Amino acid sequence: MRKRALLSLTVLAVVTAMVLGVAGCSKGGKEGAITLGIPIPLSGVFGVYGEAMKQATELAVSEINASGGLLGREVKVVYGDTQSDVQPTIDVVKSLIEKDNVDALIGIISSANRDAVIPTVFRAKKILIYPTTYEGGVAANFHDTGARYVFTTGPVSEQYIKPFIPWIIENRGDSFYLLGMDYIYGTGSIANAKQYIAEAGGTVVGEEYIPFGTTDFSAVLNRIAAAKPEVVFAVIAGDDLVYLVKQFHEFGLKDQGIAFTTSELDESYLQALGAEAAEGIACSYPYFMQVQNPQNEAFLAKMRAAYGDDVLVSLAHESQYYSIWLYANAVEAAGTVETEAVIAALEEAQVDAPQGLVSIRKTDHQAIVGDVIAVVEPDPNKPYWEWLKIVDQTESIEPALQGDIYGGQ
């Protein structure tokens, strides 16, 4: 294992102010600076995640610079609004590489957007760290065409959907109606969920794929009511999830004995949903604010010092935050920002993240993370983020290989 000079997040001092110019820089860094390109959706259906990733970036980079930067050099940031769509993401990534000459890219939400830019990072030989939940397979699908430059630091389905399904069957029911977003992430995640349901002895009585921007779910909910499942499992995110959950409640499906479960809900949704609609929802992610460990306690203290006591911290914050630190650790270990050297260092990297230890698997550049299952239990005497009660937790889930970066699929 390479020496990780910046490994431990717990020993960092609590930062109470942002370093001016780090977050809002719109041009590449000054001479000698290390520049990170942050392509994130600051508008569109995934805008809530982009804002979270921006806050996490500001915090991590301010900490790095307060600690002396990387290799004695200041770290600068250039943001690009991917607008939650493919073509803007391609345009943003090309601009960050060609105009701003960034040293690496950390960001992107949509799986379709990620896949669309891999040819660009391959041609430019730039590292892309993708910190978002995803359906898996980048190392196989882009073997010899860019996968070496991509590090998937968010969880794959085996790490947060597979452990969730047996819990759902034991605690909510074994007949499922599946809802997925109508693109690669939703279809891939639902395909994986169907496999896990079958392996756990459950059945699927219906499945549908929902276009982005759907606000009226009445026809879908009527079909669910007619199918009479015990469980709805939804891979629906962003504003669409808010509309779905509220209308699920309005249709009285919970009163008909149908439980709502999802792999996409976190603290950022709870205020918009309200207590009645959110009550009883079960969800699964590697990180929630209620995770109990010293790293998370320190992380939340720093987030609150920077953004106020009421800040809602989500997986989008946490995974972007530790992904930047993984890159920082790798640069320090490599002693350079040269791409090949940093790739080699990232392949041995790990970090004490707020969720716990996160490491990178060399073979497929997949992060090894854990899982947390939580249930929404509203309490008028508690802040929204304390409505999520952790009911199960697993550390360091190692999924099947997502391909082989070096030895073929």
Helices and strands as residue ranges (DSSP letters): E 34-40, H 47-66, E 75-81, H 86-98, E 104-106, H 111-124, E 127-130, H 138-141, G 147-149, E 150-152, H 157-160, H 164-171, E 175-181, H 184-199, E 203-210, H 218-227, E 231-235, H 239-250, E 259-262, H 267-273, H 275-278, E 282-285, H 294-307, H 315-334, H 339-346, E 350-353, E 356-361, E 366-376, G 384-387, E 388-397
